[in-house]
Amino acid sequence: MSFTAKQRRALKAKLDSRAVKERQQCGQTVRYIEGWYAIAEANRVFGPEGWDRETVSVRCVWEGAQHGRASCAYIAQVRIRVRAGAIVVCRDGHGTGFATGATPGEAHELALKEAETDATKRALVTFGNPFGLCLYDKEQRQIRAPRRRRKRVAWLLHSPKGAVVESFADPTQWCSAVRRALERCSSAAEASAFWNQHGSLMTALAAVPELTTERGDHFADLLKALFSKRLQELQQPRTAAVVPWPRRVRDKAHLRSVAQQPCLVCGRTPAQAHHLKFIEPRGLGLKPGDDLAVPLCRIHHRALHDHGDEPSWWQQHKIEPLPEAERLWQTSRAPAGATDEVGPETVLSPRESELRIEEFLKPQSDGAG
């Protein structure tokens, strides 16, 4: 038995650049790791009970005085034993230490510790990169570069005049607020001023790679496209104050009847009445007519809403929903009391238009389509 898979991965991992220190020696820059770090890595990789250190020999090779202080030099041999399952791996290392002190005893103690620490690092280095093996590579390819910390962004929503309206911790919530604000702009000048107030945040948003839809579209690109479209709409002259609305039939009894039918996809009962949104033009805050309702179970109802592209979702399931909706409507027929929610032409006040926009921007509930 040898090292575990986790230990082998740790021994092959790159050395953290934050653990690498530098010093000047003989006119050259020397890179090294500190002794405490090497011992801490041995405890992490092998476990505190999985290894031990033995000082095999030490020898004072020089003793004298420098600048009136006691000085000495030592060499030491240290043996590292690592228990890898049923076997013991032994590695020896030799190191040197030089020190000066106020007294001979202090100089000998410091020099001996330095020699033992140097020998310990030389013995551990043979096990892999975490102990400094990669420092012998001139190209330093096995040293992990420091991670760049992403600058924290304050996602603030400004008014066209520059005042802070709201603050968000999540950039996705900020994107939703920007979308709603663009929809509420009443003039091209107001939309342009609002967009210019958020130029720096749009740049920061584009630098976040994970903010993409399932189709791979980045949120920043979608907001830019929405601004261009909204600006084009606001620059077009208004030709009429009367807003034509398609007639939308409402019949609660028919919806209850549809909900009792089996799901068109899997056949589960009871189901929920889903309105086919791609048949009629969408109105602000309005659902399609109840005559365009088909039964879907809760699971497939939610799956359709999450997919977003309703025509392609029906094509994937090889289902033609419109004939089924017409069949169910012909079967139940709306009672005589059924009414139209909106007439053929309705003149909306500015306040009524704003309320309909707010209702349109609200997320759809889990209820009937």
N, C-alpha and C positions, 0 to 999 in steps of 0.2 A: 504494500500500500504506500502511496506517495502523497503529495500535496492534494488538497481538494480542488475542485474546479474553481471555486470562489477564490482560493489562495493563488491559483495559477493566473487567473484574470488580474488579481491585484498586483502580482509580480511583473506582469507584462504591461500594466497601465503606465501612462506617461506621468512624469514627475511634475508636480504642481510648481509653476514658475514662482509662486509666492514664497516657496521654501528655499529658493536658491539665493545665496548671499555672495558678495564679492569682496575681495581684499587685494591690495597691492603687495606683491612679493617679488623681489629682485627685478623691479621695473616692469613687471607684467601683471595683468589682471587675472586673478585666480577665482574661479567660481566653485562654491562648495555648499554643503548642507551642514547645519549645526548638529552637534552630538545628541542633544536632547530630541531633535526631530527624528534622527535615525532610530533611536530607542523607541520613541512613540510609534513610528511606523512598524517596527518589529512587533510591538504589542498589538497593533491593529491587525496586521496580516497573519501573524502566527498565534496570537493570543498570549496573555501574560504567563500562562502555564505551559505554553508550547515551545519555549526557547530559554536558554540560559547563557551566561557569559562567564568565562574563566580566564584569569590572567595567568598565563603559562610562565612567563619570565619577565623581569624588568632589570635594567642595568643602567647605572649612572656612567655615562661615557665622558663627561667633562664637568669640572667644578672649579670655580674661580670667582673673580669679582669684576664687575663692569661699572664704571662711573661711581665707584665707592659702594656699590650694592652687591650682595651675594648673588651669584648666578650659577646655574647648572643646567645640564642637558641629559635627557633620559631616552632610552629606547625600550619598547615593550612589545611583547607578543601576547595576543589575546585570542582565545578560541571560542567560537560561537557554536552551540549545539542547538539544532532545531529538530523537534520531534514531528515527523511526517508519518502519521499512522504507526506502523510497527517498526519503522526504521528511524535512525537518528542521522541527520546530515550534519557533518562537522566542517567548519571553515575557519582557517587561521588568518590573522592579519597582523602586520607589524606597523608600529607607529613611533613617531618621535615627539618629544616635548622639550621646550626650552622656556625658562622663566627666571625672573629676578625677584628678589624680595628684600625686605628690611633685615631679615635674619636668614641664616642658612636653612633653618627648618622650613620657613615659609617658601623659599625658593625651591627646595626639594619637593615639597608637597604639590605646588602648582605645576612643576615640570612633570612629575609622575602622573598627575591627573590628565594633563594634556596628552602625554604619550599613550595612556590607556584609552582615552577617547578617540584619538587618531587611529589606533590599532582596531578598535571596535568598528569604526566606520569602514575601514578597509576590509574587514572580514565580512560585514553585512553587504557591502557593495556588490559582492559576487552573486547575491541572490536576485538582483534585478534593479529596474529603474527607480522604484520608490526609495532606494537607499543611495541614489546618486550615480548609478552605473552610466546613465545617459550623459553625464557631465564629461565623460572621456571622449564623447563624439564631438568632433570639431564643428559639425553642422547643427548640433543641438536639436535633432529632429524629434527626440522623444521627450521634449519638455513642453508641457501644455501651456499655451499662451493664455494670459489673463483674460477672463471674460469681460466683455464690455457691458457695463451696467446701463440699461436703457433709462434714459432721462425720464423722470416722472412728469407727466403732462397734466396740467389742470384743464379739464374739459369744461370750459365755460361757454355759456350761450349768451351772446350779446344782442342787443337791439340794433337796428340800423344806425342809431345815433351813438352807439358805443357803450351804452350802459349794460352792466352785467345783469342778466335776467335770471339765470339759474346755473348751478354747478352740478356736474355729474362725475361719479367715480368710474363709471363704465363707459368706454368709448361707443359701444353699441347703443346705449341709451342716448348719448349725445347725438349720434347719427339720426335716430328717430325724431329727436326734438328739432334738429335742423330741417329734416324733411317736412315736418308739420309747419314750421315757421315759413319755409319757402311757399308752401301751399296757401298760406294766409296773406302773403304779400299782395297788395292791391295795385301796385304799379311797378313798371320796369326799373325806375330809379330806386324804389324801396328795396327791390330784390337785389339790385347790384350793390347797394350800400350794405345790405345785410351780408352778402357773400364776401365783400371786401373786408368786413370786420373779422372774418374767420379764416383769412388766408393762411396764417401761420399754423393754425390747428389743422387745416386741410393737409398741409405738408406733413405734419406729425402723424396724421391719420394714415397717409399713404405709406409711411415707414413701418407700419405694423403689419407684417405679412399674413398673420392668421385671420385678419378681418376680411374674410371672403365668404361668398355664398356657396351653396352646394354646386353651382355651375362654374365656380372659379372666378366670378366677378368680384372685384374689390369694392368695398364700401365707398372709398374715395371716388372711384370712377363712376359709381352709380349716382352719388350726390352731384358730381359735376355734370352728368348727363341730365339729371333732374333740373338743375339750375338753368342749363341751356334751354331745355324744353319750356320751363316756366317763364323764362325771359322772353322767348319767342311768342308765347301765348299772350303775355302782358303787352307786348309791343304791337300786337294786331288791334286794329280799331274795333270797338264794339258796335255791332250793327243793330242789335235789338235788345230791349230790356225784358222781353218775354221769353221765358225758357220753356221749350216744348218738352213734355214728359210722356214717355210711353205709358199706356194703360196697363196697370198691374192688378190682376184679380187677386182678392184675398178670400180664402175659404178655409177656416180652421177645421171644419168637419172633414174636408178633403185631406188636409194634412194628417189628421188622426187616422184616416183610412189608409193613407200611404204608409204610415209608420207601422201598421199591422201587417204589411206585406213582407215577404222574405227579402233579404239583402240581394241586390242584383249580382254581387260578386261571389259571395260564399253561401247564401241561402239562409243565414241566421235570422231568427225572429225572437223578439220584436226588433224593428229597425228604427232608424231616424229618417225624417223627411229632409232630403237634401235638394236645394234649389239649383238648377242648372244656370250658372252665372254667365256662361259664354254665349247664350242664345240671344238675350235681350241686351241693349245698351245699358251700362251701369248708370244708376242715378246716385246722387249724393245722399248717402244714408238709406238707400232703398234696396230691398232685396228683389230678385225677380218674382214674377207672378207665381201664385201657388199652383197654377196649372202646369208649371214646369218643375214639379217636384217628383223625385224618385226615391225609393227606399234603399238605404245603406245602413249596415250595422255600425256600431260605435267605432269599431276598429278601422274599418275602411273609410268611414266618414272623416275621421281624424287624419288618416293617411292621405286622402285627397286634398284636404286643406294644407297639410304640410308640404305636399308636392308642389302646389302653387299653379302649375300649368294644367288646367282642367282638361282641355281637349286631348293633350298627349297622354294624360293619366287614363282616360277612357280607352284610347287607342291601345295602350299597353295591355289592358284587360280584355281587348277585343269585344267591347260592348258599345252598342248604339243607344245612348240613354234617351234621346229625344222621342223616338217611337214608343218607348216604354212609358214615358211621361204622358204622351198623348193618349195612350191606351188606358192608363189609370184614370185620366181626367174624363174620358168618355164613359168609363165604367161608373164612376161615382157621380159625375156632373155636379157642378156647383149649385147650391140651392138658390131660390129666387132672391133671397136677401143678400147674396154676395155683392160686395161693393168694390169700387175701384179706389185704391189708396190715394192716387193723384190723378187729376183730370187731364185731358189732352193738352191744355195750356194753363200754366200757373204763373202768376206774377209774384216773385219772391222779394220781400224786403231785404235790405242788407243784413239785418239781424237774423232773419230766417236762413239766409244763405250761409252765414257763419255757423249757425247751429248745425246745419246739414253737413258742412265740412267737418266739424268736430266729430259728429256721429260717424261719418265715413272713415275717419282716421282711427277710430277705435278698433282694436283687434276683434276678430270674429269670435263668438262664444262657441262652446261645445254643443250647443243645442241645434235645432233644425237649421240647415244650410244657410 
